[in-house]
């Protein structure tokens, strides 16, 4: 058994694809396939089921993946230790999340203190982020939910950062802009632009509709905040966005919903097994300091228009 074989197995198991793992590792697909075959042949085990749909782990493969997670985690600890011993804190933090603004509010002061640490960030929704954490593809997730059980897992630790609200977006001069405060029941009689299935924003306003016994007509369904803004600007209906999605558009007015000011919760989520890593501990500490200073709760610069 060689380290290269273990690493090859681990990456292929995570990606469920030899080609994707090869690209990630900077190797050729034939070379990676050879390492897997040699590993299976050397120990007389079958680690993958190969079908037309792709690769799936056998029972032995699932068990080996659990072991390689621990093995490669120790490699990460060793790398962190060597990079930080007798020098500045070093290493790499891999982030994933759906709220880059909140993440950057932590990253900026962290990098100012530890500029020797490399930080990468991918984007994904809550479910994708949690899956990446479970598979050890990332170290920390910055994600938003409705304070539900979306990110409940015995292996996860969660640091709530801030709560924020839901707003309705309308064209400038819309009737709703005459209201000093706008709540969900004020929206009766207006058609709205729906968000895509799986959207957290959609789940939020759907819950508000149910709680307030409000029924609105949906004119169309679009994916993404930019599409929503453009459709609203062109008069297709009112739209909904979360506070951290607010942007600048001189054609639109953003009105916070008074009964949904804290409907969302953004949190830092990480594996309990990772909290002792020096760079992870320092990142978590920086997030706590930002929370104490109220860095996340400053209102967006793009207010009403």
N, C-alpha and C positions, 0 to 999 in steps of 0.2 A: 504494500500500500504506500502510495506517495502522496505528498501534500497536494500536488497538482491534480491528482485524481479526485481527492476529497473536495477540492475547490470546484472542480468541474462538475461533480455530482451535485453539489450544493446549489450552484447557480442554475443548472438545468432544471433542478427540482423546483426552484422558486419561479423561474420563467415559464416552466412547462413547455419549453421549446429549445432545441439545440441551437437553432439559428439565432434566436434572440440572446441566448446566453453567450454564444460565441462573439456576437457583436459587442456585448457588454464587457467581455473579458479581453477583447482585442485579439481574438484567435480565429483561426479558420474553423468552419463547421466540421470538416473531416477530422481535424486534429482533436477536437473536443469529443467527437463520436468515438474515436479510437481510444481515448482515455476512459470513457465510460465502459466500452466493451472489455477493455483490459481489466478494469476493476471488477466487473461482474464475473469474468472468466477466472481471475485469480482466486476469488473466494467462492465460486460456484453458486452465486446468488443472482436472482432476477430483481432488479431495482425499479424497472419501468415496464409498463405495458405500452406497447407501441401500436397505435391504431390510426385509422385514416383521419381521425379528429385531432390527433396529437399524442402527447405523452401524459400518462397518469402514473402515479407512484403505486407500487405494490405495497403490501403490508410491511415487508422488510424495508422497502424504500422509505415509507413514512417514519419508521423507527430510526433509520439512519439519519433522516433529516433532522429529527429532534436532537440527535447526538452532534451533528455537524453545526447546528445553531450554537450549542455550548462551546464547541471546539473553536469556532471562528470568533465567538465573542471574546474568548480569552486572547486570541490573536489581537483583537482590537484593544483590549486592556494593555497588552504588552506594548503595542504601538504608542498608545497614549502615554504610558509610563516613560518610555525611552525618549519621546519627543519633549516631555515636560521635565525630565530629571536634569537638574542643574542648569536649566534654561527657562525660557518663557513657555507658558502653557501652549501646547500645540495639539494637532490632530485635526479631525474632520467631523463636523456635525451635519447630518443629513436631515433636512426638514421636509415636511409635506403639509399642505394646508389649503384652506379655501379663503383665507383672509390675509393677503400679503401685507396690507397696511399694518395690522396688529403685529404680524411677524417682524416687520421692519422696525417697529417701535422697540422691539427687544434686540434685534440684530445690531442696530446702529450703536447703542451704548456698549453692547458686548464686544463688538469689533474694536471700539475705541480703547477698551481695556485689554483685549486679547487679539491683537491684529495678526498673531501667528497662527490662529485657528482658521481653517478653511470652512466655509459654510455653503452648502448647496440647498436649493429648495425646489421641489416639484409641487404641482398643483393638482388637487383632486377633492372630491366631496368627502363627507364624513365617513361613509362606508369604505371608500377606496383608501382613505388615510388609515383607518383602523386595520384594514387588511394588510397594508404595507408595514405597519408596526408589528403585527403578529408574525409576519414573515421576515422580520428583521431587515427589511429593505431600507428603512429609515430609522432615525433615532428619536425624533420628536415630531409631534403633529400639533399644528395650531388650527383648531377646527371650531366650528360654530354649530350649535344645535338648539333645540327648544327646551333644554333642561330635562329631556326625557332619558330613556335608557339607551340612546343611540351608541354611547361610548362606554357602556358598562362592561367591564371585563376584569376578572380577578387578577390578571397579569398587568393591568394598566393602572397608572396613577394619574390623577387629574388635578391640575391647578386652575381653578376658575379665575379668569382675568377681568372680564367686565361684561355687563349686560347692556344691550342696546335694543333699539326699537325698529318698528316697521313704519314706512311712510308711503303715502300715495303721491303719485306723480301726475300732474295735469298740465295742459298747455297754459301759458300765461293768459290771464284774464278769465279763466274758467270760473264758473259760479262758486265752486268750493273755495276759491281764494278769498271770497268775501267773509268767510267764517273766521272768527278769532281762534277757535279750536275746532279740530275735525276729529270725529270718532267714527267707528265702523258704521253705526246706524245712519250717519249723515250721507253715506254712499248709496243708499237706496234710490233706485231710479236711474242710476248711471250704469252704462255697460263698461266692462273691464277687459283687459288683455291678460289672458292666463299665462302662467309660466309652464315650462316643460314638466313632464312627469318626473318625480324624484327630486324636484327643486325644493330646497328648504324654505325658500320664500313662499312657494305655493302652499306648502304644508302650514305655514304660519297664518296666511290670510284665510285659508280654508277653515282652520280652527277658529279664527275670529268670527267668520260667517256663522259657523255652527253655534258658538257660544252666544251670539247676539241674535240668533234666529233671523239672519239676513240672507236674502237670495238676490244675487245679481246675475245679469245676463253676460256671458262671455262671448266676445266678438271673434276672437281668434286666440291661438296659443302659439307663443314664441319662446325660443331658447336664448337665454342670456340677457343681461341688463341693457346692453347697448341696443339690441333689437327692440326691447321694450320701450326705451326712451325714444327711439326713432318713430315707432308706431304711435306713441302718444303725441309726439310733435306733429304727426301728420293727421291727427284727429280720429284715430281708430278706437279711442276709449281711454279710460284712466288706467294707470299701471301701478304696480307695487314694487318697492325696493327696500332692502334693509339699510340701516343707517350707514354701514360701512361700504355700501355700494354707491353712495351718492357721488355724483360727478358734476362736471361743469357743462351746462347747456343753457344758453341764453334764451332758448325758446320755451323752457319748462319752469314750472314752480313745484317745489317739493314740500309737501305738507305732512309733518309728523302726525301719526294717529295717536290721539291722547290716551286711548285704552290699549295701546300696544307699545308703550315706551320701553319696556324691558322684556320683550317676548323672546329675544335671542340671548344666548349665553356663549361667549367665546372662551375657550379653555386651552391650556397647554396640556397635552397628553403624552405620556411616555411610559415605557416598560419599567416596571418596578426593578427588574434586574439590571437596568442601566443607570440607576440613580447614583451609584457609587463611582461611576466614571468621572474623573476630575472635570473634564470639559462639559459634561452634561450637568453636573452639579453646579458649576459656575453659570451655565446658561439659565438654569432654573432659578438660581439666586438673582440673576439680573432681571428675570421676568417678575419676580416678587418685588424687587425694588421699583420697577416700572409701575406695577400695580399700586404700590404704596404712594407713589408720586401722582397717581391719577393720569398717567401718560395715555392710557387707552380711552379715557372718557372725555377727552377734549372734543368739542363739537367739530364736525367737518367744516372746512373753510367754505364749501359751496352750499350756502344756506338755501334760501327759497328759490333763487333764480340762477 
